[in-house]
Amino acid sequence: MNENNNLPAVVNGGFFDKVKRFFSMLCRNDVTVSRTSEIFHMPVLAFIIVALLLWKISFIAILVSLFCSVEYTIGGEDFPQEKRISFKK
């Protein structure tokens, strides 16, 4: 049997599998925006898409809202403990 050593080895978990797992993780986890009560709740992927599409408005809104006691919480299956982003004490 003639074996060609110039061919790349087949590796499980290639680039496209990693991309698929990354986007799956973005869809499984959620962002919750709250102050005294929940304002809205959406998947991380949707939050990122909206923030990028409306970046001129969303960047300023997110920055100003942090100074107004708004809290951004990222949680879901992949986070054993929720991650909170805020300037609250």
C-alpha positions, 0 to 999 in steps of 0.5 A: 500500500502506497501512503502519501505523507503529504496529505493533512491528517484528519483531525476531529474538532476542526475549525468549523466545529470550533466556530459552530461550538462558539455560535452555539455558546452565544445562543445558549447564554443570555444577557439580562439588563436590569436596574431595580427589575429586569428591563430585557433579556435576550441571547448573547448573539442577538445582543451583540448583533444589535450592538454592532448594527447600532454601534453609534447609539448602543455604545453611548447608551451602554456606557451611560446606562452603567453610570445610571445603576443599570446592570448587565448580567451574562449567564446560562448553561456555560456560566456556573456563576453569572457574570455581572457588569455594573458600577453598582456597589 
